[in-house]
Amino acid sequence: MTKAKVAVLISGRGSNMAALLYAAKAQDCPYEIVLVAANDPAAPGLTLAAAEGIATFGHSHVGMKRAEFDAIIDAELRKAGAQYVALAGYMRLLSPGFVAQWDNRMLNIHPSLLPKYKGLDTHQKALDAGDTHAGCSVHIVTAALDDGPVLGQTPVAILPGDTADTLAARILIAEHQLYSRTLADFVMRERSPQWLLAQVRAHALALPQADETISHGMPCFGITKGKKFAYFSHDHHGDGVIAVIVKTTAPEEQAMLIERDPDLYYRPAYFGNDWVGIRLAGGDTDWDLIAQRLAQSWREVAPRKLTSLIDAADEF
């Protein structure tokens, strides 16, 4: 299994970072930590990460504009090959540009049952409100503070006599368990057949006069009442592969693509040499490439009248 590459951003001791790091040591964990970065070079969490053999980066944000500092962090994330970012006690508001760069690939853990109590002092707010339970949430990071879609939550009972500190200590235990489990599920979703089919479907049905049917036991996409231009294959004939199968422009293209990148392209059984399979379950699918190949495949089977209309519209 190719593990997803995750970078963790911290500001202090990094206890949630440590929970993610130690969970990643399990052989069946679907992610690995490739970088721990902090906005304080003296953050204790950096020392722990380094001792565990994880690459670290520390840089003070003091005196820097938010976007300028975020650009430095972004460069380090990309240098480390990170595919996902996990915020773990990172006490910095992020610039909109940075959030956009990691759209739908950055998670945060927050010590409340969102949407309750965004921001700081969450434990005291729960106590003051007389809540029976507090807890923690993992959510996708968006430009709005603590406002992204919630992926997982753990309620924690508030006990008689609880203070903000005693409640925080108990919630922290829940955070350590929730974050690693939710992150693992999140990075695996891009390898699930249902999620992958949904992405292929969205790109395929965006093409003119495209529809979806079932053919040869597979979801397939074609011109309405016309030829097929793509198939979604999931373990077809027991090959163990999740892929989209598209038309090639010429038989020679199939061999060229497979020779150039045999880990990505393959010859699908029973389709002949004018189709090529593109594997999807690696966790790092280039969806721009998939959209391009689907559009090219669509053009191979679309009636000339339809392509002429599209070409004419593109000139304006």
C-alpha positions in Angstrom: 0.0 0.0 0.0 1.3 3.4 -1.0 0.8 5.6 2.1 -0.6 9.2 1.9 2.0 11.8 2.7 0.9 14.1 5.5 2.5 17.3 7.0 1.5 18.5 10.4 1.5 22.1 11.5 2.0 22.9 15.2 2.7 25.9 17.5 3.7 24.3 20.8 4.1 20.9 22.4 2.2 19.1 19.6 0.4 16.4 21.6 -2.1 15.8 18.7 0.8 15.7 16.3 2.4 13.0 18.5 -0.8 11.0 18.4 -0.8 11.2 14.6 2.9 10.3 14.5 2.5 7.2 16.7 -0.6 6.0 14.9 1.4 6.3 11.6 3.9 3.7 12.9 1.3 1.0 12.6 1.9 -1.1 9.4 -1.7 -0.8 8.3 -1.9 3.0 8.8 -2.7 4.5 5.4 -0.7 7.7 6.0 2.8 8.7 7.0 4.1 11.9 8.5 6.6 13.5 6.1 7.1 16.9 7.9 6.3 18.7 11.2 6.4 22.5 10.8 5.9 25.2 13.4 5.6 29.0 13.5 7.9 28.9 16.5 11.4 27.4 16.0 11.5 26.6 19.8 8.2 24.6 19.8 8.7 21.4 21.9 6.9 19.4 19.3 9.7 19.9 16.8 12.1 18.2 19.2 9.9 15.2 19.6 9.3 14.9 15.9 13.0 15.1 15.1 13.8 12.4 17.7 11.3 10.1 16.0 13.1 10.7 12.7 10.6 13.1 11.1 11.7 16.1 9.1 11.0 19.4 10.8 10.9 23.0 10.0 10.5 26.0 12.3 10.2 29.6 11.4 8.9 32.6 13.4 6.0 34.5 12.0 6.8 37.6 14.0 7.1 40.7 11.9 5.9 39.0 8.8 2.7 39.5 6.8 0.3 36.6 7.0 0.4 35.7 3.3 4.2 36.1 3.2 4.7 33.7 6.1 2.2 31.2 4.7 4.1 31.2 1.4 7.2 30.0 3.3 5.3 27.2 5.0 3.6 26.2 1.7 7.0 25.9 0.0 8.2 23.6 2.8 5.1 21.5 2.5 5.6 21.0 -1.2 9.3 20.3 -0.8 8.4 17.5 1.6 6.0 16.0 -0.9 3.0 16.5 1.4 -0.4 15.6 -0.1 -2.4 16.5 3.0 -2.0 19.0 5.9 -3.1 18.3 9.5 -3.4 21.3 11.8 -2.6 20.2 15.4 -2.7 23.1 17.8 -1.5 25.5 15.1 -2.4 28.9 16.6 -2.3 30.9 13.4 -5.1 32.2 11.2 -4.4 31.1 7.7 -4.5 33.4 4.7 -7.2 32.7 2.1 -4.6 32.0 -0.5 -3.0 29.3 1.6 -6.3 27.7 2.3 -7.2 27.7 -1.4 -3.9 26.0 -2.2 -4.8 23.1 0.1 -8.5 23.1 -0.6 -10.1 19.9 0.6 -6.7 18.5 1.7 -6.3 20.2 5.1 -7.9 19.1 8.3 -8.1 20.6 11.8 -9.1 19.3 15.2 -11.1 21.7 17.4 -12.0 21.2 21.1 -15.8 21.5 20.8 -18.8 19.9 19.2 -18.9 22.1 16.2 -20.8 24.2 15.2 -20.9 25.1 18.9 -18.1 27.3 20.3 -15.8 28.2 17.5 -12.6 30.0 18.3 -11.0 30.0 21.8 -12.1 29.2 25.4 -14.4 26.4 24.2 -14.3 24.4 27.5 -15.4 27.4 29.6 -18.1 28.2 27.1 -19.5 24.7 27.4 -19.4 24.9 31.2 -21.0 28.4 31.3 -23.8 27.2 29.0 -24.6 24.3 31.3 -24.0 21.7 28.6 -24.1 18.0 29.6 -21.4 17.2 27.0 -18.5 18.9 25.4 -16.1 17.2 23.0 -14.0 17.6 19.9 -14.4 17.7 16.2 -12.3 17.1 13.1 -13.2 19.3 10.2 -12.0 20.3 6.7 -10.3 23.7 6.8 -12.0 26.5 4.9 -11.4 30.2 4.9 -13.9 30.8 7.7 -12.7 30.0 11.2 -13.7 26.5 12.4 -16.4 26.4 9.7 -15.5 23.6 7.3 -17.5 20.3 6.9 -17.2 18.1 10.1 -15.8 14.7 9.4 -15.9 13.2 12.9 -16.8 14.1 16.5 -16.4 12.6 20.0 -18.8 13.8 22.8 -17.2 13.9 26.3 -19.4 14.1 29.4 -19.1 17.1 31.7 -18.8 15.9 35.3 -19.9 17.6 38.4 -17.2 20.0 39.6 -15.4 20.1 36.2 -13.3 23.1 35.5 -12.1 24.2 32.1 -8.8 22.5 32.9 -10.1 19.2 34.0 -12.6 19.1 31.1 -9.8 20.0 28.6 -7.6 17.2 29.9 -10.3 14.6 29.3 -11.2 16.0 25.9 -7.5 15.8 24.9 -7.7 12.1 25.3 -10.6 12.0 22.9 -8.8 14.2 20.5 -5.8 11.9 20.3 -8.0 9.0 19.4 -10.4 10.8 17.0 -7.8 12.7 14.9 -5.8 9.7 13.8 -8.8 7.6 13.0 -10.5 10.5 11.0 -7.4 11.4 9.1 -6.9 7.7 8.1 -10.5 7.6 6.8 -10.0 10.9 5.0 -6.9 9.9 3.1 -8.4 6.6 2.1 -11.6 8.0 0.7 -9.8 8.9 -2.6 -9.1 5.2 -3.0 -12.6 4.0 -2.5 -14.5 2.8 -5.6 -17.6 4.9 -4.7 -15.6 8.2 -4.3 -13.6 7.5 -7.5 -16.7 6.7 -9.5 -18.3 9.9 -8.3 -15.3 12.0 -9.6 -15.2 10.2 -13.0 -19.0 10.6 -13.3 -18.8 14.4 -12.6 -16.2 14.9 -15.3 -17.8 12.6 -17.8 -21.3 13.9 -17.5 -20.0 17.5 -17.8 -19.3 16.7 -21.5 -22.0 17.6 -24.1 -24.9 15.1 -24.5 -23.2 12.6 -22.2 -25.1 9.9 -20.3 -24.4 7.0 -18.0 -25.5 3.4 -18.4 -24.2 -0.1 -17.5 -22.4 -2.1 -20.0 -20.3 -5.3 -19.6 -21.2 -5.0 -15.9 -19.5 -1.6 -15.6 -20.7 1.9 -15.3 -20.0 3.5 -18.7 -20.4 6.9 -20.3 -21.4 7.7 -23.9 -23.0 10.2 -26.2 -26.8 10.0 -25.7 -28.1 7.2 -28.0 -24.6 6.9 -29.4 -21.2 5.3 -28.8 -19.4 4.9 -25.5 -16.4 6.9 -24.6 -15.5 5.8 -21.1 -15.9 2.8 -18.7 -15.3 2.7 -14.9 -13.6 -0.6 -14.0 -13.6 -2.0 -10.5 -11.9 -5.4 -10.2 -13.3 -6.3 -13.6 -12.7 -10.0 -14.4 -10.8 -10.1 -11.0 -7.9 -7.9 -12.1 -8.0 -6.0 -8.8 -7.8 -2.6 -10.6 -9.9 0.5 -10.1 -9.6 2.5 -13.3 -11.2 4.6 -16.0 -11.0 3.2 -19.5 -10.9 5.7 -22.4 -10.5 5.7 -26.1 -7.1 6.4 -27.6 -6.5 8.5 -30.7 -4.7 5.7 -32.5 -3.7 2.1 -31.6 -0.1 3.1 -31.3 -1.0 5.6 -28.6 -1.9 2.7 -26.2 1.5 1.2 -26.4 3.2 4.6 -26.1 1.3 5.5 -23.0 1.9 2.2 -21.3 5.6 2.3 -22.1 5.9 5.8 -20.8 4.2 5.2 -17.5 3.3 1.5 -16.8 2.3 2.3 -13.2 -0.5 4.6 -14.5 -1.6 3.1 -17.8 -2.4 -0.5 -18.7 -4.0 -2.5 -21.5 -7.6 -3.4 -20.4 -8.6 -7.0 -21.1 -11.2 -7.5 -23.9 -11.0 -3.9 -25.1 -8.5 -4.2 -27.9 -5.7 -1.7 -28.7 -7.7 1.4 -29.2 -8.6 1.8 -25.5 -6.3 2.4 -22.5 -6.9 2.0 -18.8 -5.8 4.7 -16.3 -5.4 3.5 -12.7 -7.2 5.6 -10.1 -6.6 4.1 -6.7 -3.1 5.4 -6.0 -4.3 8.3 -3.8 -2.7 10.9 -6.0 -4.9 10.9 -9.1 -4.3 13.8 -11.4 -8.0 14.8 -12.1 -7.0 17.4 -14.6 -5.4 14.6 -16.7 -8.5 12.4 -16.3 -10.8 15.3 -17.4 -8.5 15.8 -20.4 -8.5 12.1 -21.4 -12.3 11.9 -21.0 -12.8 14.9 -23.2 -10.4 13.5 -25.8 -12.1 10.1 -25.7 -15.5 11.9 -26.0 -14.3 13.6 -29.1 -13.2 10.3 -30.6 -16.8 9.0 -30.7 -18.9 12.2 -30.9 -20.7 12.8 -34.2 -18.9 15.3 -36.4 -22.0 17.6 -36.3 -21.7 17.9 -32.5 -17.9 18.5 -32.5 -18.3 21.1 -35.2 -20.8 23.0 -33.0 -18.5 22.8 -30.0 -15.5 24.0 -32.1 -17.6 26.9 -33.5 -18.6 27.9 -30.0 -15.0 27.8 -28.8 -14.1 30.4 -31.4 -16.2 33.0 -29.7 
